């Protein structure tokens, strides 16, 4: 039923992409969770946290609007780059569902802002491939990665995503790499200048240096539903990845290159997510590339009933996990 709807009935898709997430978020609207604070939060998010953390309901409402907007933006980016059909909202719908798996994550967090910046970074990185040189787009993509780093410290790993995407695009000229470096450096220089002017550079350096951990903490306790959820998501991800890789060989170079960018993002985001193992929002790090892989898997050429069964398993697991997190 769901897959057929997301292939043909656009009006019902719009209703589903608003109403179902609204129902999932209803417990958070009735009793808003605490605004999320982690040891890896950076200056950009700390500024938002200090301004809004006292208004829990407001943060939940804004977070819901941001998640919806991100889902819609993902659909626009994917369809405009021929990664999905223009008459389906399924990628964004899957993204929204993945960000609705835990009651405690239904509020502002550094990862929510991180995702917004990465989505914009993906937009510019895709656009750079469509241009003759795309130097402005490369600069902008790196700048938004830098802003993500200033939101959540482990995001610095995503500079690897930019560089590996260059290799994927065959951007070998030194100008691409230099502009990427300048784009990444620009927001950081502004932050350093602010700390220097306010005579707080040494304090900020000591504070954030103390938060850095090269090796993540893997010794965490997970609830049984979390273990089941991550195992199922992992199985779905591996099957979807294999399905996407095996089918993209029949597609044009634009599709293949941009699909590779999202696959690279999945693995680099996985590295960043290791620093928040056991947190309620860990799946949010992987939501962007996963929604694309799952979309390909659910819409693969097979009997429709099987796609609906797979999607129903995912949706049921998300609902069960959400209920048990209350």
Secondary structure, DSSP 8 states (H G I E B T S, - for coil): -HHHHHHH-HHHHHHHHHHHHHHHHHHHHHS-------TTB-HHHHHHHHHHTT-HHHHHHHHHHHHHHHHHHHHHHHHHTTSS-TT--HHHHHHHHHTTS-GGGSS--HHHHHHHHHHHHHHHHHHHHHSSS-HHHHHHHHHHHHHHHTTBGGGGGHHHHHHHHHHHHT--SHHHHHHHHHHHHHHHHHHHHHHHHTT-HHHHHHHHHTT--SS--------HHHHHHHHHHHHHHHHHHHHHHHHGGGS-HHHHHHHHHHHHHHHHHHHHHGGGTTSTTHHHHHHHHHHHHHHHHHTSSS-HHHHHHHHHHHHHHHHHHHHHH-
